[in-house]
Amino acid sequence: MYNYTRAPWKIQLQVSRILAEEYSEGAGGLSVTMMPGKLRAWYVFAALGFYPVDPVSGNYQLASPLFKQAVISFTNGKKLTITTIRKSKKSIYSAKITLNGKSLIKHQITHQSLVYGGELIFYLQDERIKR
């Protein structure tokens, strides 16, 4: 719910921490092969940089992607390319997020925007933006 406040950096920090610590195959992490489907689906979404809080709303909350680039192909023939530009390996905080060249002001995106296709770019930095 941090994306609804003036501190979206908190969700970027928490999602990055959860992906790194809770989804490993080591001690304390959930094995990918053993965890229930909903947790696996959340991991896939969050690793792409967005996830649903309320699936019925059609909105996704934006966080920090794990991948440098990913491409999603939709049944309508459109493709969404998700690109992450990091200043360093420690960059988890968004400096800017754009969809098809337009900056996203809120840290959320609609399902319809995603399936329309195009390019979603996350520009990440090492430190949070202070507001």
N, C-alpha and C positions, 0 to 999 in steps of 0.2 A: 504493500500500500504506500510505500515511500514515494512512488512516482506521482502520487496525488498531493504531495507536500512540496516544500521548497528544498527537499533533500533527496533527490533521485540518486545521488551518489551512494546513499546507504544501501539501496537495492543492488547497485552494481557491485559494491563490496561484498554483500551477503551472497549473491548468486555466484560470484567468482569463487568465494570461499567454499560454498556448498559443492560446486562442481569439482573443485580440487580435492576436498577432504572427504566428502561423503560418498563419492562414486568411484573410489579406487577399488582395486582388488586386494589391497593390503588390509592389515588389521584396522578395524574401525570403519572401513568403507563397505558399502553394499556392493556385492558382486553383481555385475551387469546381468549375468545369466540367472541370478537368483532373485532379483528384485521384482516386485509386481509390475504389471503393465503400466499402470498410471505413473509410477515413479520413473520408469524407462522413458515414457513419452515426455514427461516434464524435462528430463535430462536432454533429450534430443532437441526440444524446443529451446531450452535455455542455452544450449551449446551453439545454437544458431543466432542467439542474441535477443530472443523474445519468447514470451510464454503467456498462456491464457490464465487469468485469475478467475474469471467468470466466463466459461466457454459460450454461454448463451448470449452474452453481450456482443460478440463478434470483434472484441478488442483484445489486443495483445500488449503486454507491458514490455518495454524495451529494457534490456540489461546490457551485458558485454559478451559478445561472441567469443568462442574458443578458437574458431577457425580463421585462417587468413582469407579464405574464400570458399563459398559453398554455392551451389546452384540447385534450385528447386524447380522441377518441371511440373506444371499443372495440367489437369485433364483438358483444359480449354486451349491447350497449345502454347500458352504463355510460359515464360521462364522468369524467375526472380534470381538475380545474382546478388549474394550478400558478400560484401567485401569489408575486411577489417584493416584499418591502417593504424598501426601502433607506433608510438615513439620508442618503446622498449618492451621487453618481455613482461615488465611489471605494469604496463599500461592497462588499466581496467576501467578508468573513468572516462565518460564521454565528454569530449570537447565540442563535438557536433555530430549529428546524425542526419543524413540526407536520404531522400527517396526521389529518384529520378531528377537529381540536381536541386531539389527544393529542401531547405532545412526543416526538420521536424521540431516544432516548438515544445510540444508536450512529449513526454517519454512513453508514448503509446502509439499504436498503429492499428488500423482496422484490417480485418480479414480481407475485405474487398480490395483494399489497397495492395495487399500482398499478391492476391491471385491475378491482379491486373498485370503484374510482372514489372520488369525493369531492373533498376539497381538500387539496392539499399546499402549505404556506406556508413560504417561506424568509424569515426575518427577518435581514437582513444589516447589518453595521456596518463602520466604516472600519478598526478595529483588531482584531487577533486577540485571542481570549480566552487569557489567560495561565493555565496550569495548573501 
